[in-house]
Amino acid sequence: MSTTEYMSYPSCLARQFCILPALLYLGLLFLLLINTGCSANGGQPASSEQIVVSTDNETVRTGDTVVIRATENGSPVNDGRWEVLGGTANGQIDKDGTYHAPAAIPQPNTVTIAYVVGSKSFTNIVQILNAIPVISSASPSVLHGLVNAVIISGDKFVKGATVLVDGQPTATSFIDSSHLSATVAVTVVGGTGVTLSVSNPSPGTSTSAFLELPTSVAPISISPSSLNGGNVALTITGSGFTSDMAVSMDGQILQTIVNSESSMTATGFLAPWRTGTVQVAISSKSTSTPLAEQPIPIAPTAVSFDVAARFLTQAGFGPRPDLVEHIQRIGLDAFITEQQAIAPVAIRSPDMNIARIVNNAVLGTTPLRMRVAWALQSFLVRSGIFIQATNFPFEEKMEADSTGNFRDIMTDVSSDVSMGYFLNLIGNAASRDPSVHPNQNFGRELLQLFTIGPVMLNDDGTVRTGSDGTPIPAYDEDTVLNVSRALTGWVNAPPVDPEFTFYGADYSASLVPNESQHDHGQKQIFDTILPAGQTATEDRTMTLDAIFAHQNLPPFVCRILIQRLVKSDPSPSYVKRVVTIFKDDGRGVRGNMAAVVRAILLDPEARSGDTSPSPSDGFLQEPYLFETFAMSITGFAGADDQPAAVPCILTECIYYPSTVFQFFSPSYVIPGTKINSPEFQLLNDITIINRSQLLWGMITGQQGGFIKPNNSDWLYQNFKTIPALVDALNHLAYHGQMSADEQAFITNYCSGLQTNDPLLPSESAVFLALNSDSYTVSH
Amino acid sequence: MNITRRKFLNLSACTGMAGATMPLWANALSENAFAQNINSSSYKAVVLITLIGGNDGNNMIVPISTTSYSQYAALRGAIALPQASLLPLNGTGGSTLGPVGFHPSLANIAQRFNQKQALIVANAGPMVSDATKEQLLSDVSLQPELLYSHPAGQAQWLSSTTAALPETGWGGRVADISASLSGSLPPVLSASGSSLFSVGRTVQGIALQVGGTGGTVAVPTGLQDAIRSLTQQDMLSDNLLVSEVAHLRNSAMAQQAILSEASAYGTLPTLGFSESAFGSAMKTIAQIINGRSIIGASRQLFYCAQGNYDTHQRQLSGHATYLTDLDSNLGAFMNALDDMGLTDEVLICTHSDFNRTMQSNATLGSDHAWGNHQLILGGGITGGRVVGTFPDLDLGGSCDMGTQGLWIPTTSVTQMTAGIGSWMGLNTSQIASVFPDLVKFQGGAIELV
């Protein structure tokens, strides 16, 4: 037991409330004294002089005093002298024992005070604490700003003092013991005041009394009063704005420009699938405290982002972000109307290659028109010659015809030069030699592939069967022969447009009749008799009219269009609803393509997958759509010929089918199942691997011919963390239906990648999302 | 590669089938389903080549004696081949048209024929049953469905049926039985993408990578593992198409390594394969056969397509080009088999949608017809002969369905393919199950040996 402890303890005796422990202590001491024989002086021989140095208070604040006493056997002694050890920095003591603490805390903050008698020194230790601060005033005396620089006046401030605003510490600078400067933020706009106090630091931390400081901050107004998704620009007016301010939206800091003391502009990005409200907050950058907050509603949209994104897998070439937002705002019906009113965009020299068509489909203004034109060309099949421009006239006709009438489509198909060459229509002459018959190629395929198909159909697209359960042929060989005869006598027109004239044939011109090559005999096509002596034009018109009137035409054409746009295996009732519109658009017109397309896209079975997925929904993306959808999502455009060549690697050589039998048959069934999925005809163990490789090459820039024009990095620019990017892919590419497991997997995988390549995590996320089977089937 | 029993049952429930088929090849299950193994003492393979579009058999095999040739030339008019250009085929004097010769482009095949390593199947086509012209014209149900249609014709040859939309190919059905002998890959391998030929009742085929991958880059290994994980989830998807795609991807990723190894095994001399798609395909098949020990197969079927034989116009030049491509690569392939010592173990045969009208059309071509002539090479067959009977070249006569020379077949596809099935080693009851309509044809299966 040390001398100090012994000496200091009796101070406790002076206070009644310490009696009990003091008694215990004295008791122990007595035991020690009789047991050890050691004196309580730590080894010094017992002396007749036992002086006790004590104090009322063992702590004293700077600038304060405390009385130290020296007693012997309870009586004051006065033959010694007081001494403060360590010099004047530790304070001073009067002769009467009044100890004056120094103005500043000494290091360490314990001071030994000794009472010296002769050669003996009896000590006590006091602890110096910081003074209790006093707050008296603040300047300015009224706060007008959201963030204010304030001078606090008072007394007994020490270095390290903190100003508290409504009890919360704020950045404080020590000026002198009477002045502090602090940043005072006003967090309740429109309130009446803040409460200030000052807190001195340890040792002996203490807080001053409160000082009420009135505030007068003008209300803040934020415009616009509701927000649209995408790029956001807020204008904030109020008062007291300084460069210390930052505006945030749901915690995300916006790019803030303080235009003046009363106006700020903040720009940022709001994920367009957000609904509800956002919290706009103004904060002080230096204090990180929020100053003002206001919820701003997000403007309701005609349809959700997710619905619009899914719609573009049916009505366009994939969910291009700006198009999605546009549809989100105007709705599906208005989009169809708007799209069908925009005329086709012609592509002209200098560069008429297929890649230009692809870019037009992905980046252009007529996605619906071009998607329908592509759907038509899936069964109205022809190929140009190796000069790519020879494909353009037919593409343009199909684009125009997508809002025309199917009867006109039939005329266009029968008069197009590239089709004429492909199916041997050009120069197919009547035969004077009975041992030679007209070429049957076009006549047969016109019936089998372009209009009515080979077997009789019900209005719901199902195959009619005879009593023995086998299908009923829709036409016989006689009909093929008669159609071939009826369509004899068509040749190239004299060239008019040099841009499309190759090897003497003007691919942009329609075929013209050559009566000397036409078979003028009588023919019968179904129930129509074509009398003898008609011109080539008359015969063609009656032939096409007869085919157009055939009961098979609506179900044959409608089921294929549904398969191409929406669903590989539509229910018979869906087909029938669309067939009804094909037969009569409501104004007595048969074959109104615009009405048919609208019916297909807005049918409940097309839209049910927006909210309630069904197992039979959707279609496997054929290679061309796999590529274009990915381009729309990632912002790539095509350069050189690559975008046309890529589907060819996956065995769909767009605009250059090898036979008239399409890339895949409408009736193709996945082997071993009963699932009708035409596109599956091109998917095998080789092409599915190549699909992944092409996608990886495209995303990482290793597949030649894909470039990113400026401002096309919508995904990477606006979603900079992996979780945000995966969320964006969920909405844009999966219309909100990416499973939680898949989201977690991709997020964890990409976030955990150890790599020096800063792009690899985000590229991997995009790749995994677009490679997944649940994406590659649009449903 | 093996799907679980539970998933198999789920799929059957979805598709409403009684459990007889599965979406993907699975060796173990087929072993259980077909306990009787065929005689597997050595390696045997069938290579089927479909001539897409309807090969004009009338100009592939031409009567060469003066009387018959004159009749031929009169009928064919501007598309007749010059008599002097025909390649004589020894031992064909006894055919119903007398001695015949090959189209001038078929030099290699002619040589093999004259070495008794090739034979001709005359006037074959899909048939419902033996029927006369009168019967056929009066009862449409006696005709194959959608006669003269490309897809129906092709499918009927590949399936050895007369249905317009058959569900299985005869190659797949043979493979159902031979699957246990196909090693670690499916029994039917296609060098021309997906084909009905490889679809069986329980097994299916896969496609071979022919030529390069068009300069695509490989996906890094770590990402491939990630793809596999995601695929496992997608295999359980409620969406029918997603689940099917995922199953295919799962199998494909497993099969890739074996395929690469097999096709790179050993050094096969190039032996004159051409750069055409067909040449690349035949070369790939040869390489895979060369690597059969990697796969562990003793019975395999291969599929390949060549085209386009739909010569509606300007037939002579186009037909010659394609036949040259066919001949040069078949020659190279037979040479490769010789080098591998497999000349008698690998059998090659042709199919085609249909023959073409004997009479030409106004654009120097011909249109769709029916009964056609096919070739069978290799396999240790007794070659140098014509199997079956040629039509009598009488337009509008008893062999002509119409007036332009649409020959009514005298040998059905099934009689031809059942003969190949026997060659593969199927026994009588297996033949009956794979080729159920064989009983309708009095002549029975053709005999190859």
Interface residues (C-beta under 8 A of the other chain):
Chain A: L423 N424 G427 N428 A429 A430 S431 D433 S435 V436 H437 P438 N439 Q440 N441 R444 Q448 P454 V455 D468 T470 P471 P473 E477 V480 T488 S568 P613 P615 S616 D617 G618 F619 L620 A645 C648 I649 T651 S658 T659 F661 S665 S667 V669 I670 P671 G672 T673 K674 I675 S677 F680 Q681 L682 L683 N684 D685 I686 T687 I688 I689 N690 S692 Q693 L694 W696 G697 T700 Q702 Q703 G704 S739 D741 E742 F745 I746 Y749 L753 S764 F767 L768 N771 S772 D773 S774 T776 V777 H779
Chain B: L11 C14 T15 G16 M17 T21 M22 P23 L24 I52 G53 L75 G77 A78 V140 S141 E145 L146 L147 Y148 S149 H150 P151 A152 A164 L165 E167 S190 G193 S194 L196 S198 V199 Q204 I206 A207 L208 Q209 T213 G214 G215 T216 V217 A218 V219 G222 L223 A226 I227 S229 L230 T231 Q233 D234 S237 D238 N239 L240 L241 V242 E244 V245 A246 L248 R249 S251 A252 M253 Q255 Q256 G307 N308 D310 H312 Q313 T357 Q359 S360 N361 A362 T363 G365 D367 H368 G402 Q404
